[in-house]
Amino acid sequence: GGVGKTTVAKYVFTTNFRRFEGSSFLANIQDISQQPDGLIRLQKQLLYDLTGKKSKIQDTDEGIIKIRDAICFKRVLVILDDIDQQEQIHAIIGMKNWFCPGSKIIITTKNSCLLKVQEIQKVHEVREMGNDESLELFSWHSFGEDHPADDYMELSKRVVKHCGGLPLALQVLGTSLRGKNIDVWKSALDKLEAIPASQVIKKLKFGYDSLKDDHDKNLFLDIACF
């Protein structure tokens, strides 16, 4: 996670949804589906997004039927973010041939095997950012420009190296270090480098996503490394 799949999907959605007769962006499907009646909640959200009406659903089978009836006569754009099981796809969008011609379904997932089973027409792999791109993204968040301040260049490169090209880590760490002095940077880096690189994004994403409002998220960014 953290490579930017959701960010890309959101961009595609916001720049294209007006071209369709209905649209829905269902985020964090993996997490929501694990909650009580999570799949039913997702079905209700999809139906509300596409019809503008709240639906009463007793079980997922009933939800699938209502979704089929809602999507068969209109061109829709549906994005399923963070799918990790086949049953999630089946419960939320049913069968591909239910959709009206011209509809588009976009799925983000860490498991490419799910896409092969679904016979997805086009697969786009979002890769980690290169060193130069990573340094530029980190710099925008930490310095407000496309390169680090001279005194912070080597420290910035150390942060970028440990983030492994993951945009979320670069964004969170860049924002948290913005305006801090060199001693604070060094202390944060010592703690950061004590964490295996593979665990950095997991720890940051869990902490950030679990917060409820913008105030708490901004506070998290201030203390992310400390």
Buried (B, 14 or more C-beta within 10 A) or exposed (E): BBBBBBBBBBEBBEEBBEEBEBBBBBBEBBEBBEEEBBBBBBBBBBBEBBBEEEBEBEEBEBBBEBBBEBBBEBBBBBBBBBBBBEEBBBBBBBEEEBBBEEBBBBBBBEEEEBBEEBEBEEEEEBEBBEEEBBBBBBBBBBBEEEBBEEEBEEBBBBBBBBBBBBBBBBBBBBBBBEEBEEEBBEEBBEEBBEBEBEEBBBEBBEBBEEBEEEEEBEEBBBEBBE
